[in-house]
Amino acid sequence: MRAVASAAALLGFVAPAHSQSREVIGQAGFLGEWELTATVTERIGSGIKELVGPLNFKHVGICTVDGPEEKKGELRLRISEKSTHVTATLLIDGSDLAA
């Protein structure tokens, strides 16, 4: 759970000039050994803006054997339009991790 909280704290948004999708990049883990990348698309409904898209979680630490471990999943970011509150949910290997 701490790794997920670190990922949420280190997320960065890169917005393309003419598109509604955004690239999300960040790191997770105690030493930043996991690299997080996702391309999310905006959905708005009932006062909540949600950014959802495919997620790639890649282990880039020095303890890898046979190359870096990669996990695929989905990233969901919920942003309240009335405040600056953001909730991140990572779905990896069927598990729901919220931060």
C-alpha positions as CSV (number, residue, x, y, z in Angstrom):
1,M,0.0,0.0,0.0
2,R,2.9,2.4,0.7
3,A,4.2,1.8,-2.9
4,V,0.8,2.9,-4.3
5,A,0.7,6.0,-2.1
6,S,4.2,6.9,-3.4
7,A,3.0,6.4,-7.0
8,A,0.1,8.7,-6.4
9,A,2.4,11.4,-4.9
10,L,4.8,11.2,-7.8
11,L,2.4,11.1,-10.7
12,G,3.0,13.6,-13.5
13,F,0.6,14.7,-16.2
14,V,1.7,15.5,-19.7
15,A,-1.2,16.8,-21.8
16,P,-1.0,16.7,-25.6
17,A,-2.0,19.9,-27.3
18,H,-5.0,18.7,-29.4
19,S,-6.2,15.5,-27.6
20,Q,-8.4,14.6,-24.6
21,S,-6.0,11.8,-23.6
22,R,-3.1,12.4,-21.2
23,E,0.1,10.5,-20.4
24,V,0.7,9.8,-16.7
25,I,4.2,8.9,-15.5
26,G,5.5,8.2,-12.1
27,Q,7.5,5.9,-9.8
28,A,6.5,3.6,-6.9
29,G,8.2,1.6,-4.3
30,F,10.4,2.4,-1.3
31,L,13.3,3.2,-3.6
32,G,11.3,4.2,-6.7
33,E,12.0,0.8,-8.3
34,W,8.8,0.6,-10.2
35,E,8.1,2.8,-13.2
36,L,4.5,3.6,-13.9
37,T,3.2,4.8,-17.3
38,A,-0.4,5.1,-18.5
39,T,-2.4,6.9,-21.1
40,V,-5.7,8.1,-19.7
41,T,-8.8,9.5,-21.3
42,E,-11.1,12.0,-19.5
43,R,-14.7,11.1,-18.6
44,I,-17.0,13.5,-16.8
45,G,-20.1,12.6,-14.9
46,S,-22.1,13.6,-11.8
47,G,-19.6,16.3,-10.6
48,I,-16.6,13.9,-10.8
49,K,-13.9,14.0,-13.5
50,E,-12.4,10.6,-14.1
51,L,-9.3,9.8,-16.1
52,V,-9.1,6.1,-17.1
53,G,-6.7,4.1,-19.2
54,P,-4.3,1.2,-19.6
55,L,-1.4,1.0,-17.2
56,N,2.1,-0.4,-17.5
57,F,4.0,-1.1,-14.2
58,K,7.7,-2.0,-14.8
59,H,10.2,-3.0,-12.2
60,V,13.4,-1.1,-13.0
61,G,15.3,-1.9,-9.7
62,I,18.8,-3.5,-9.7
63,C,17.5,-6.8,-8.3
64,T,15.8,-7.9,-11.6
65,V,16.6,-11.3,-13.0
66,D,16.1,-12.2,-16.7
67,G,15.1,-8.5,-17.5
68,P,12.6,-6.2,-15.9
69,E,9.3,-7.6,-14.6
70,E,6.2,-5.9,-16.2
71,K,2.6,-5.9,-15.1
72,K,-0.3,-4.6,-17.1
73,G,-3.5,-3.1,-15.6
74,E,-5.7,0.0,-15.5
75,L,-5.3,3.4,-13.9
76,R,-8.3,5.3,-12.7
77,L,-8.0,8.9,-11.4
78,R,-11.1,10.6,-9.9
79,I,-10.9,14.3,-9.5
80,S,-13.7,16.2,-7.7
81,E,-14.8,19.3,-9.6
82,K,-15.7,21.0,-6.3
83,S,-12.3,20.5,-4.7
84,T,-8.7,19.5,-5.4
85,H,-9.2,16.0,-4.0
86,V,-7.8,13.2,-6.2
87,T,-8.3,9.4,-5.7
88,A,-6.1,7.0,-7.7
89,T,-7.0,3.4,-8.2
90,L,-4.5,0.9,-9.8
91,L,-6.0,-2.4,-11.1
92,I,-3.1,-4.8,-11.5
93,D,-3.4,-8.6,-12.0
94,G,-7.1,-8.4,-10.9
95,S,-6.3,-6.6,-7.6
96,D,-7.7,-3.2,-6.8
97,L,-5.1,-0.9,-5.1
98,A,-6.5,2.6,-4.0
99,A,-4.4,5.5,-2.9
